[in-house]
Amino acid sequence: MSRAALGAVLTALIVFATAPALSGDPGVLRVGLPSVPAILDPAGALDGPLPLICRQVFDTLVRYVDAGSDIEPALAAAWSVSKDGLVWSFRLREGVRFHDGTALTAQHVADSLDRLIQPAGSPRAPAHNAAAPRLLRGTPGIVKEIQATDPHTVRITLVLPYAPLLNVLAHPAFSVVLPSSAGGGAAPFQGTGPFAVSDVAPGQVALEARPNHWAGGPRLSQIVFSEVADDAQGVAALDAQSLAVFFPSGGPPRRTGAISVPGWRIGYLALQTEKEPFSRPKVRHAVATALDVVPISRAVGASALPLQSLLPNGVWARRDARISLEGDQERAKRLLAEGGFRKGVPPTLLVMSGSPGIDMERLAEAIRVPLAGAGLATTVRTEPPDAALALARSGEPSLMLLEARAEAGDPHFILYPLSSSEGAGKGPETSNVSFYRNARLDDVLIRASQLSFRPERHRLYARSQAILAEDLPWIPIYVRLHWVLARPEVKNLRLHPSGFPRLDRVSLDVPPGG
């Protein structure tokens, strides 16, 4: 064993020395995370370990299905929306209680949502309100009023129709909470979820099962989340049986026991459609045709997969039609010629430095080399994230390698900001750095964001993806993966594209006396 590996093992044994071995404690799931939040307030749970922990403790009005971003009932057993799309009514499930025994009422739901949506008037406003401004177009944003019309009915009135609302309400940040009797501390709220907080200490959070949860009791008695300094320590703790599950910070340090699922974050190549030669659709198609999934796959490594659709698999309304990344340089040359391409000053390919888990300079080479082979030379420019984003929003670079996320699993949060005319004005609020404008697409995307009837939204998003596949203002390159390492005795662990799976169905199959 190398000195580094031995050190990792010793560190793991010291850190987890107080934890009983898995074989002696089959009801306790010990989970390693890159970090453990100091305060468990779901309002700050946009991504990372906080929403993973909060999803076990708190419930939302609706929730994501196990394998994707479709919506199913949770605290709300049923809901309806007015014909004009402005009034949503949610009927609460009967018999739900918070962890201290308090019966859930509609007023609890209204207060929980109001502290995010109307933080200025709430005594329980979150210190870090991460999700609400982004997902609701500001605070209060598109929400006009939230009312408890009776003890079991919540009414949300909007200032304009907003179909993504259901997916937004499924995000852990919009959990229903009750202020703890202690009045603050590391766990200022309690929830109605399958687990309750039993202890919070520096670098560790312990949860205990609630057998009477409305969705059925967990198969575990306890979950203990522990902060792990690095991936080597996490692997060592798995081998020492001090951990049963480890969520690495990026790609897995080994493949034994590794599970992955494509997430909601994509990498894409934006083409500045206001500048030559990328104002020409055939030139943009030539770029996609020249790119090759094999070097892209090698460049992104275990952190991502090449993506050949405009939406990742885990987002509902994804269209199956593929974006051609053929690696066909001869065909790309023909498309460039048909598009009237003439060689001149090489356009700049802008990439961000320091992207976690992906060597962006290597990925830039995986893009530059096939383009050069097709006759389209480019100059790579690497900048820190803030500087790169400012340049992209100014319209200066011709090609930009960026990332976007389908927040809350709704297609609106990728297709609209990246492709609509609203996001194409140069400045600090620019989201459409291709500066692509298409009135026909705008109409489709706006209607899709306003119609609450899901089949019609499906149809509109299929049409919008067809338009974008034809015009290609931006080209999908990769989709980020979520990874977990688990010991063989861990059963029914299913990752979720959001990155925060439910753990109440997980069990430990430890042999007697093992």
Secondary structure as the mmCIF struct_conf table of DSSP 4:
data_model
#
loop_
_struct_conf.conf_type_id
_struct_conf.id
_struct_conf.beg_label_comp_id
_struct_conf.beg_label_asym_id
_struct_conf.beg_label_seq_id
_struct_conf.end_label_comp_id
_struct_conf.end_label_asym_id
_struct_conf.end_label_seq_id
HELX_RH_AL_P HELX_RH_AL_P1 ARG A 3 VAL A 15
TURN_TY1_P TURN_TY1_P1 PHE A 16 THR A 18
BEND BEND1 ALA A 19 ALA A 19
HELX_LH_PP_P HELX_LH_PP_P1 PRO A 20 ALA A 21
HELX_RH_3T_P HELX_RH_3T_P1 LEU A 22 GLY A 24
TURN_TY1_P TURN_TY1_P2 PRO A 26 GLY A 27
STRN STRN1 VAL A 28 LEU A 33
BEND BEND2 PRO A 34 PRO A 34
BEND BEND3 ALA A 38 ILE A 39
HELX_RH_3T_P HELX_RH_3T_P2 PRO A 42 GLY A 44
BEND BEND4 LEU A 46 GLY A 48
HELX_RH_AL_P HELX_RH_AL_P2 PRO A 49 VAL A 57
BEND BEND5 LEU A 61 LEU A 61
STRN STRN2 VAL A 62 TYR A 64
TURN_TY1_P TURN_TY1_P3 ASP A 66 ALA A 67
BEND BEND6 GLY A 68 SER A 69
STRN STRN3 ILE A 71 PRO A 73
BEND BEND7 ALA A 74 LEU A 75
STRN STRN4 ALA A 76 VAL A 81
TURN_TY1_P TURN_TY1_P4 LYS A 83 ASP A 84
BEND BEND8 GLY A 85 GLY A 85
STRN STRN5 VAL A 87 LEU A 92
HELX_LH_PP_P HELX_LH_PP_P2 ARG A 93 ARG A 93
TURN_TY1_P TURN_TY1_P5 GLU A 94 GLY A 95
STRN STRN6 ARG A 97 ARG A 97
TURN_TY1_P TURN_TY1_P6 HIS A 99 ASP A 100
BEND BEND9 GLY A 101 GLY A 101
HELX_LH_PP_P HELX_LH_PP_P3 THR A 102 THR A 102
STRN STRN7 ALA A 103 ALA A 103
HELX_LH_PP_P HELX_LH_PP_P4 LEU A 104 LEU A 104
HELX_RH_AL_P HELX_RH_AL_P3 ALA A 106 ILE A 117
BEND BEND10 GLN A 118 GLN A 118
HELX_RH_3T_P HELX_RH_3T_P3 PRO A 119 GLY A 121
TURN_TY1_P TURN_TY1_P7 PRO A 123 ARG A 124
BEND BEND11 ALA A 127 HIS A 128
HELX_RH_AL_P HELX_RH_AL_P4 ALA A 131 LEU A 135
TURN_TY1_P TURN_TY1_P8 LEU A 136 ARG A 137
BEND BEND12 GLY A 138 PRO A 140
TURN_TY1_P TURN_TY1_P9 GLY A 141 ILE A 142
STRN STRN8 VAL A 143 ASP A 150
TURN_TY1_P TURN_TY1_P10 PRO A 151 HIS A 152
STRN STRN9 THR A 153 LEU A 158
BEND BEND13 VAL A 159 LEU A 160
TURN_TY1_P TURN_TY1_P11 ALA A 163 PRO A 164
HELX_RH_AL_P HELX_RH_AL_P5 LEU A 165 ALA A 170
BEND BEND14 HIS A 171 HIS A 171
HELX_RH_3T_P HELX_RH_3T_P4 PRO A 172 PHE A 174
STRN STRN10 LEU A 178 PRO A 179
TURN_TY1_P TURN_TY1_P12 SER A 181 ALA A 182
BEND BEND15 GLY A 184 GLY A 184
TURN_TY1_P TURN_TY1_P13 GLY A 185 ALA A 186
STRN STRN11 PHE A 189 GLN A 190
BEND BEND16 GLY A 193 PRO A 194
STRN STRN12 PHE A 195 ALA A 201
TURN_TY1_P TURN_TY1_P14 PRO A 202 GLY A 203
STRN STRN13 GLN A 204 ALA A 209
TURN_TY1_P TURN_TY1_P15 PRO A 211 ASN A 212
TURN_TY1_P TURN_TY1_P16 TRP A 214 ALA A 215
BEND BEND17 ARG A 219 ARG A 219
BEND BEND18 SER A 221 SER A 221
STRN STRN14 GLN A 222 GLU A 227
BEND BEND19 ALA A 229 ASP A 230
HELX_RH_AL_P HELX_RH_AL_P6 ASP A 231 ASP A 239
TURN_TY1_P TURN_TY1_P17 ALA A 240 GLN A 241
BEND BEND20 SER A 242 SER A 242
BEND BEND21 ALA A 244 ALA A 244
STRN STRN15 VAL A 245 PHE A 246
BEND BEND22 SER A 249 GLY A 251
BEND BEND23 PRO A 253 PRO A 253
BEND BEND24 ARG A 255 ARG A 255
TURN_TY1_P TURN_TY1_P18 THR A 256 GLY A 257
STRN STRN16 ALA A 258 LEU A 271
TURN_TY1_P TURN_TY1_P19 THR A 273 GLU A 274
BEND BEND25 LYS A 275 LYS A 275
TURN_TY1_P TURN_TY1_P20 GLU A 276 SER A 279
BEND BEND26 ARG A 280 ARG A 280
HELX_RH_AL_P HELX_RH_AL_P7 PRO A 281 ALA A 290
STRN STRN17 ASP A 292 ASP A 292
HELX_RH_AL_P HELX_RH_AL_P8 VAL A 293 VAL A 300
HELX_RH_3T_P HELX_RH_3T_P5 GLY A 301 SER A 303
STRN STRN18 ALA A 304 PRO A 306
BEND BEND27 SER A 309 LEU A 311
TURN_TY1_P TURN_TY1_P21 ASN A 313 GLY A 314
BEND BEND28 VAL A 315 VAL A 315
TURN_TY1_P TURN_TY1_P22 TRP A 316 ALA A 317
HELX_LH_PP_P HELX_LH_PP_P5 ALA A 321 ILE A 323
STRN STRN19 GLU A 326 GLU A 326
HELX_RH_AL_P HELX_RH_AL_P9 GLN A 329 GLU A 338
TURN_TY1_P TURN_TY1_P23 GLY A 339 GLY A 340
BEND BEND29 VAL A 345 VAL A 345
HELX_LH_PP_P HELX_LH_PP_P6 PRO A 346 PRO A 347
STRN STRN20 THR A 348 MET A 352
BEND BEND30 SER A 353 SER A 353
TURN_TY1_P TURN_TY1_P24 PRO A 356 GLY A 357
BEND BEND31 ILE A 358 ILE A 358
HELX_RH_AL_P HELX_RH_AL_P10 MET A 360 GLY A 373
TURN_TY1_P TURN_TY1_P25 ALA A 374 GLY A 375
STRN STRN21 THR A 379 GLU A 383
HELX_RH_AL_P HELX_RH_AL_P11 PRO A 385 SER A 394
TURN_TY1_P TURN_TY1_P26 GLY A 395 GLY A 395
BEND BEND32 SER A 398 SER A 398
STRN STRN22 LEU A 399 ARG A 405
HELX_RH_3T_P HELX_RH_3T_P6 GLU A 407 GLY A 409
TURN_TY1_P TURN_TY1_P27 PRO A 411 PRO A 411
HELX_RH_AL_P HELX_RH_AL_P12 HIS A 412 SER A 419
BEND BEND33 SER A 420 SER A 420
HELX_RH_3T_P HELX_RH_3T_P7 SER A 421 ALA A 424
BEND BEND34 GLY A 425 GLY A 427
TURN_TY1_P TURN_TY1_P28 PRO A 428 GLU A 429
TURN_TY1_P TURN_TY1_P29 VAL A 433 SER A 434
HELX_RH_AL_P HELX_RH_AL_P13 ALA A 439 GLN A 450
HELX_RH_AL_P HELX_RH_AL_P14 ARG A 454 ASP A 471
BEND BEND35 PRO A 473 PRO A 473
STRN STRN23 TRP A 474 ALA A 486
TURN_TY1_P TURN_TY1_P30 PRO A 488 GLU A 489
STRN STRN24 VAL A 490 LYS A 491
BEND BEND36 ASN A 492 ASN A 492
TURN_TY1_P TURN_TY1_P31 PRO A 497 SER A 498
BEND BEND37 GLY A 499 GLY A 499
TURN_TY1_P TURN_TY1_P32 ASP A 504 ARG A 505
STRN STRN25 SER A 507 LEU A 508
HELX_LH_PP_P HELX_LH_PP_P7 VAL A 510 PRO A 511
TURN_TY1_P TURN_TY1_P33 PRO A 512 GLY A 513
#
